[in-house]
Amino acid sequence: MATIPFDISHSLGRAEARRRIEAGLPKLAQHIPGGGTVDADWIDGDRLTLAITAMGQKVAVDMTVEDARVAGTVQVPMMLAMMGGPITEFVKTSAEKMLAKPA
């Protein structure tokens, strides 16, 4: 597994950032190239784990919502290691869109 960190700044506060991410999660699977599934689980209130499955591969995302940022990692299986950058960018861009738009 290749582990790639990401960090997104925001000015929403922890509760609003979490609310927007949670509201945007159902739409996430619709934007996975080739189709896929997203299983989400909130742990300890502000920590979100995602299992994104597409094309027979599973990508694990672990993120923590903080007062002024969302920090996390994307774990990409070795079979998709060369796509690690674009996959992480997809996750980061999706989270940024969720944070930018009131849901």
TIGUBA-46403 format. One record per residue: chain; residue in three letters; x negated, y negated, z negated of N, C-alpha, C in turn. Coordinates in nm, 2 decimals. Last residue first. Example, Ala and Ser with C-alpha at 12.3 -4.5 7.8 and 13.67 -1.06 7.14 Angstrom:
 ch  aa n.east n.north   n.up ca.east ca.north  ca.up c.east c.north   c.up
  A SER  -1.28    0.22  -0.71   -1.37     0.11  -0.71  -1.29    0.00  -0.79
  A ALA  -1.32    0.57  -0.78   -1.23     0.45  -0.78  -1.32    0.33  -0.78
END
This chain:
 ch  aa n.east n.north   n.up ca.east ca.north  ca.up c.east c.north   c.up
  A ALA   2.46   -2.25  -0.20    2.55    -2.13  -0.16   2.68   -2.14  -0.23
  A PRO   2.26   -2.50  -0.07    2.36    -2.46  -0.17   2.45   -2.35  -0.12
  A LYS   1.95   -2.42   0.07    2.09    -2.44   0.10   2.18   -2.41  -0.02
  A ALA   1.69   -2.37  -0.02    1.72    -2.49   0.04   1.87   -2.52   0.06
  A LEU   1.68   -2.11  -0.12    1.67    -2.21  -0.21   1.71   -2.35  -0.15
  A MET   1.72   -1.96   0.12    1.81    -1.95   0.01   1.81   -2.06  -0.09
  A LYS   1.48   -2.04   0.25    1.62    -2.08   0.31   1.72   -2.07   0.20
  A GLU   1.29   -1.92   0.09    1.29    -2.07   0.10   1.43   -2.12   0.16
  A ALA   1.35   -1.65   0.13    1.37    -1.71   0.00   1.38   -1.86   0.01
  A SER   1.28   -1.64   0.41    1.42    -1.61   0.36   1.45   -1.67   0.23
  A THR   1.01   -1.69   0.39    1.10    -1.78   0.46   1.24   -1.76   0.42
  A LYS   0.92   -1.47   0.24    0.90    -1.60   0.19   1.00   -1.70   0.26
  A VAL   0.99   -1.26   0.42    1.04    -1.26   0.28   1.03   -1.40   0.23
  A PHE   0.84   -1.33   0.65    0.99    -1.31   0.66   1.05   -1.32   0.52
  A GLU   0.58   -1.32   0.54    0.64    -1.45   0.59   0.79   -1.44   0.60
  A THR   0.56   -1.05   0.50    0.55    -1.14   0.39   0.61   -1.28   0.42
  A ILE   0.57   -0.97   0.77    0.67    -0.92   0.67   0.67   -1.01   0.55
  A PRO   0.34   -1.09   0.88    0.47    -1.13   0.93   0.59   -1.08   0.83
  A GLY   0.14   -0.96   0.72    0.15    -1.10   0.72   0.29   -1.14   0.77
  A GLY   0.18   -0.68   0.77    0.19    -0.73   0.64   0.21   -0.88   0.63
  A MET   0.14   -0.54   0.99    0.25    -0.63   1.00   0.27   -0.70   0.86
  A MET  -0.07   -0.37   0.93   -0.10    -0.47   1.03   0.02   -0.57   1.04
  A ALA   0.07   -0.20   0.75   -0.03    -0.29   0.70  -0.06   -0.40   0.80
  A LEU   0.25    0.00   0.79    0.29    -0.13   0.83   0.19   -0.24   0.80
  A MET   0.13    0.22   0.67    0.17     0.23   0.81   0.21    0.10   0.87
  A MET   0.10    0.14   0.41   -0.02     0.14   0.50   0.02    0.15   0.65
  A PRO   0.37   -0.07   0.30    0.31     0.06   0.32   0.20    0.05   0.42
  A VAL   0.35   -0.36   0.11    0.37    -0.31   0.25   0.30   -0.17   0.26
  A GLN   0.48   -0.56  -0.12    0.40    -0.44  -0.11   0.44   -0.37   0.02
  A VAL   0.47   -0.89  -0.22    0.53    -0.79  -0.12   0.43   -0.68  -0.11
  A THR   0.52   -1.08  -0.51    0.44    -1.00  -0.42   0.52   -0.92  -0.33
  A GLY   0.58   -1.42  -0.64    0.60    -1.27  -0.62   0.50   -1.21  -0.54
  A ALA   0.75   -1.69  -0.77    0.63    -1.63  -0.74   0.65   -1.48  -0.73
  A VAL   0.90   -1.99  -0.73    0.93    -1.85  -0.73   0.80   -1.78  -0.68
  A ARG   0.91   -2.28  -0.95    0.86    -2.20  -0.84   0.92   -2.06  -0.85
  A ALA   1.01   -2.42  -1.16    0.97    -2.50  -1.05   0.91   -2.42  -0.94
  A ASP   1.10   -2.22  -1.35    1.16    -2.35  -1.34   1.13   -2.43  -1.21
  A GLU   1.10   -1.90  -1.16    1.06    -1.99  -1.27   1.13   -2.13  -1.25
  A VAL   1.16   -1.58  -1.08    1.22    -1.71  -1.06   1.18   -1.80  -1.19
  A THR   0.95   -1.34  -0.94    1.00    -1.40  -1.07   1.04   -1.55  -1.04
  A MET   0.97   -1.05  -0.74    0.96    -1.19  -0.76   1.01   -1.24  -0.89
  A ASP   0.87   -0.79  -0.54    0.88    -0.82  -0.68   0.86   -0.97  -0.70
  A VAL   0.95   -0.57  -0.29    0.93    -0.71  -0.32   0.96   -0.72  -0.47
  A ALA   0.85   -0.31  -0.07    0.89    -0.35  -0.21   0.85   -0.49  -0.24
  A VAL   0.96   -0.15   0.21    0.88    -0.26   0.16   0.93   -0.30   0.02
  A LYS   0.97    0.16   0.37    1.02     0.08   0.26   0.92   -0.03   0.22
  A GLN   1.07    0.29   0.69    0.97     0.24   0.60   1.03    0.15   0.49
  A GLY   1.26    0.34   0.89    1.21     0.45   0.81   1.10    0.41   0.71
  A MET   1.34    0.09   0.98    1.26     0.17   1.06   1.19    0.29   0.99
  A ALA   1.36   -0.04   0.65    1.38    -0.06   0.79   1.29    0.03   0.87
  A THR   1.44   -0.15   0.33    1.41    -0.04   0.41   1.45   -0.07   0.56
  A ILE   1.34   -0.31   0.05    1.38    -0.34   0.19   1.34   -0.22   0.27
  A ALA   1.41   -0.36  -0.26    1.36    -0.25  -0.18   1.42   -0.27  -0.04
  A LEU   1.32   -0.60  -0.50    1.39    -0.57  -0.38   1.32   -0.45  -0.32
  A THR   1.36   -0.74  -0.82    1.29    -0.64  -0.74   1.38   -0.61  -0.62
  A LEU   1.33   -1.03  -1.00    1.41    -0.96  -0.90   1.32   -0.86  -0.83
  A ARG   1.36   -1.19  -1.31    1.27    -1.11  -1.22   1.36   -1.02  -1.13
  A ASP   1.53   -1.30  -1.50    1.48    -1.39  -1.39   1.37   -1.31  -1.30
  A GLY   1.64   -1.08  -1.66    1.70    -1.21  -1.63   1.65   -1.28  -1.51
  A ASP   1.52   -0.83  -1.66    1.48    -0.93  -1.76   1.53   -1.07  -1.72
  A ILE   1.59   -0.78  -1.32    1.53    -0.73  -1.44   1.49   -0.84  -1.54
  A TRP   1.81   -0.72  -1.06    1.75    -0.82  -1.15   1.71   -0.75  -1.28
  A ASP   1.77   -0.56  -0.76    1.79    -0.54  -0.90   1.73   -0.65  -0.98
  A ALA   1.87   -0.46  -0.43    1.82    -0.57  -0.52   1.86   -0.53  -0.67
  A ASP   1.81   -0.33  -0.13    1.86    -0.29  -0.26   1.79   -0.39  -0.36
  A VAL   1.89   -0.36   0.20    1.82    -0.43   0.10   1.89   -0.38  -0.04
  A THR   1.83   -0.20   0.52    1.90    -0.22   0.40   1.82   -0.29   0.30
  A GLY   1.85   -0.28   0.88    1.79    -0.22   0.76   1.88   -0.24   0.64
  A GLY   1.76   -0.39   1.21    1.86    -0.34   1.11   1.78   -0.29   0.99
  A GLY   1.58   -0.50   1.38    1.61    -0.36   1.40   1.71   -0.30   1.29
  A PRO   1.48   -0.74   1.14    1.47    -0.69   1.28   1.50   -0.54   1.29
  A ILE   1.71   -0.85   0.91    1.60    -0.76   0.93   1.60   -0.71   1.07
  A HIS   1.94   -1.00   0.87    1.83    -1.07   0.94   1.70   -0.98   0.95
  A GLN   2.11   -0.86   0.71    2.15    -0.90   0.85   2.04   -0.95   0.93
  A ALA   1.99   -0.86   0.46    1.99    -0.74   0.55   2.02   -0.76   0.69
  A LEU   2.07   -1.11   0.36    1.93    -1.08   0.39   1.92   -0.96   0.49
  A LYS   2.32   -1.16   0.26    2.29    -1.20   0.40   2.15   -1.15   0.45
  A PRO   2.31   -1.10  -0.01    2.39    -1.01   0.08   2.36   -1.04   0.23
  A LEU   2.13   -1.30  -0.11    2.09    -1.16  -0.09   2.18   -1.08   0.00
  A GLY   2.23   -1.55  -0.17    2.18    -1.53  -0.04   2.14   -1.38  -0.01
  A ALA   2.30   -1.55  -0.44    2.41    -1.57  -0.34   2.36   -1.54  -0.20
  A GLU   2.04   -1.52  -0.55    2.14    -1.41  -0.57   2.26   -1.43  -0.47
  A ILE   1.94   -1.77  -0.48    1.88    -1.64  -0.43   1.98   -1.53  -0.44
  A ARG   2.11   -1.94  -0.63    2.10    -1.95  -0.48   2.04   -1.82  -0.42
  A ARG   2.06   -1.86  -0.89    2.19    -1.85  -0.84   2.19   -1.85  -0.68
  A ARG   1.78   -1.92  -0.92    1.83    -1.78  -0.93   1.97   -1.77  -0.87
  A ALA   1.80   -2.20  -0.90    1.72    -2.12  -0.80   1.76   -1.97  -0.80
  A GLU   1.96   -2.26  -1.12    2.01    -2.29  -0.99   1.93   -2.21  -0.88
  A ALA   1.78   -2.17  -1.33    1.92    -2.12  -1.32   1.97   -2.14  -1.18
  A ARG   1.54   -2.33  -1.30    1.54    -2.18  -1.30   1.68   -2.12  -1.26
  A GLY   1.53   -2.61  -1.08    1.54    -2.55  -1.21   1.57   -2.40  -1.19
  A LEU   1.47   -2.71  -0.83    1.61    -2.68  -0.86   1.63   -2.64  -1.01
  A SER   1.25   -2.76  -0.68    1.28    -2.85  -0.78   1.43   -2.83  -0.83
  A HIS   0.99   -2.53  -0.58    1.12    -2.58  -0.57   1.14   -2.68  -0.69
  A SER   0.74   -2.33  -0.41    0.78    -2.44  -0.50   0.92   -2.48  -0.48
  A ILE   0.65   -2.00  -0.39    0.74    -2.10  -0.33   0.77   -2.21  -0.44
  A ASP   0.41   -1.76  -0.31    0.45    -1.86  -0.41   0.53   -1.97  -0.34
  A PHE   0.29   -1.43  -0.28    0.35    -1.55  -0.22   0.40   -1.64  -0.34
  A PRO   0.06   -1.16  -0.21    0.13    -1.25  -0.30   0.19   -1.36  -0.22
  A ILE   0.06   -0.83  -0.11    0.04    -0.97  -0.06   0.12   -1.06  -0.15
  A THR  -0.08   -0.52  -0.10    0.00    -0.61  -0.18  -0.04   -0.75  -0.14
  A ALA  -0.05   -0.22   0.08   -0.11    -0.35   0.08  -0.02   -0.44   0.00
  A MET  -0.08    0.12   0.00    0.00     0.00   0.00  -0.09   -0.12   0.00
END
